[in-house]
Amino acid sequence: MGDRVAMIERACSELEANGKVDIIQTSSLWESKAMYVVDQDNFVNGACEIETSLSPIELLDELQRVEKKMDRVKVIDKGPRNIDLDILLHGYTRYSDERLQIPHPLMFEREFVLRPLIELLPKEPEHFPFKGQIRDYLKKLPTPDVPLVQMTPLAPDLSPVSSARLTNNTRIMSILNVTPDSFSDGGKNFNIDEATLANTIRAHIAAGATIIDVGGQSTRPGAVQVSAEEELARILPAVKLIRTLPEADNVAVSVDTYRGSVAEEAINAGANMINDVSAGVMDDTMLSTMGKIGCTVCLMHMRGTPETMASPEMTSYPDGIVETVGRELLERVYAAEKAGVRRWRIILDPGIGFAKTQAHNLELLRRQDELMRYPGLEGMPWLVGTSRKAFIGNITGVKEAKDRVWGTAVAISAAIKGHADIVRVHDVNEMAQVAKMADALWR
């Protein structure tokens, strides 16, 4: 069937292309074993909430037009196909003729339909054209032999992040700062020759990194920001170099930037995902750029700017750190979705060390699994970055950031125990070993 996620995303684009359908939000993507005809590959399913003036039968015609344009071939009923578009609900309408029935007649026996639908309807309206709540129908279904899992794509040749956390290894994102003023490595990779940088990248991959995060300016507290032109001049050579290395064929490249223009050029140069420490707050063009590009993005919780985020105002959480971070991240998810970012393309980051006190950082690590269950964020993948940060130095008494390996190891273990999907690290060899041990203990 080829790239299943690409097929789904193409179908969404085709639906919106003629202006008759506007996708408001999407669910996660759920991978499931095939039903009915079981001798076929796993299916990937999701749901979209749309706005349209089309009648039910006109909408069906539009869906079938897209299927035809995408060369859908249906060999046998309920057998394999590259795309399958169905109408589940059409407002509060019941509809029935020889071509179409609404609600979809089989939706209540399909977990892979009900789960994404619940994501779109956390508070179910009272006037649906059927009896009962969607959650009640889900509870009545038998437990599947293989549970459904949510999936977030990273790169075409890299397996997706999956919500089956207890059976998957933690992903290692290695940090490649090409800046002269990073808090953690003091410009180690800035302005060095290509061969030396290539050897560093190869070492990261050999040690276990499957994502390389390239950063072109420091976002440490108090850091002065460079121009977009300077940031690009630092980032693009590194991204292009990674893409020339055979060892990096199965590695995702992330660009660590809050600027939409930098992100777009980096993606065009070969990067796969955008890691924005401000979740679209520091650049008004970032979310629309993310939506236009359609790549996977990481939205981190942060307040203020690098110059202001350590202020008392920015580090005040009167409603509690977990509640507030959850609420504010959910707001950024909604803003990203409004800008066209698909939910299945979003990774979240609690922002350890960004507009947080030491006590906040420790509480977030202790209660990571609770944050992940915040209403509206359930099942989404999480990245946690604690590597070499100041609170570790304050606790351990280690002044030099590069020497905070042992403290980082414990913080990484806590993040993995709390079910983080990705950990972002400087010391790749050491932290990959830590992750393996933590996975063996808690996964």
C-alpha positions, 0 to 999 in steps of 0.5 A: 500500500506504500506510505500509508500516512502520505496517502491519508495526508494527500487525501486531506489535501485533495479534499480541501483543494477545491474549497468545498471542504475545510478541515477544522481538526483531526484525530490522531492516527490509529494503527490496527489489525485488519478486520473481516479480511484479516490476511492483509497489512495493518490499517491506519485510521483517523477522523477529521472534523470538517466544515462544508455546505455540501449535502450528505450525498454531495459530500459522498460524491466529493469523497469518491472523486478523491478516491478515484483521483488517488487510483483507489482499487478495491479488489475485494470487499473490506480488502486492502486499498490505498485509501478509504474515505467514509462519512461517519456523521453529518451534523445531527442528520440521519440519512439513508438511501441505496448509496449512503447511510448516516450514521455509518452503519458499521461505526459502532462495531469498529474500535478504529472508528470510535477512538478517533471520533472520541478524540474529536468529540471530548464533550459529546452533544446531546442530539446525535442521530443515535442513542447513547454515548460513543464511549458507551459503544466503545466499552461494549466492544470486545478487547482486541488481541492486539491493542490499537496504537496511536502513531506519529510519523518522524521520517519516511524511512523511520518507524513512527513513534507509537503509543505502545510505550511499554513495548517500544524503546525510547527514541534518542534525539541527539543535540547538534548545536552549531552555535558559538554560545551554547550553554552546554558545549561552548561552541564545540560544533561551531565553525568547524571543518566538514569532516570533523562535523561528519565524524561527530554526526556518525558517532551520534548515530553509532551510539544510538541516535535516531533523531538529530536536532540541529540548532543554530542559536542559543535559547538559554535564559538570557541569550541574545537572539541572532538574525534569521540569516545568521541562523540559516547560515549555521543550520543549513550546511549541517542539515545538508551534510547529514543528508549526504551521509549513508549512515543517516539514511534511517535518521530523522533530522530535526531543526531547532528553531522558533522562526518560520522562515528558518524552519521552511528552508531547513525542511526544504534542505532535507530536515524532517521535523520542526522543534519549536521551543515557543510552540509558535508564540515567538514568530507569528508565521511559524504555525502557518508554516508548519501547516503549509509544510505538513511535517512533524512538529514538536511544540514545547511549553515556554513563556516569554522569551529567552531574555525574560523567561526566568523572571518571577512573572513568567515562573509563577504557576498559581494553579499548579505546574502540571495543570497550567502546563497541560492547559497552556500546551493544549491551547497551543495544540488548538492553535496549531490545528487551526493553522492546519497542523494535523494532530497526528503530526504533533509531539509535545515537550513540557519545557524543562528549564524554560520559565520553570524553577528548580522545583517546577522541573522536579515536579514535572519529572515526577508527574510526567505521566499525569501531565500526559493524561491531561484531558485533550492531550491523552495519547500524544507523544512526548519529548523530554529534554533535561540534558546538562541543564542548570537545575541538575548543576544546582542540585549536584554542585557540578558547575560545568554543564559538560560534566553533568552526565551523572545527574542527567542520567538520573533525570533521563531515567525519570523521564523514561519511567514517566513514559517519555517517548523521546529524550533529547541529549548531548552525551549520546553514548552514555544516555543511550545506555541509560535509556536501554537500562531504563527501558528494561526496567519500566517498559 
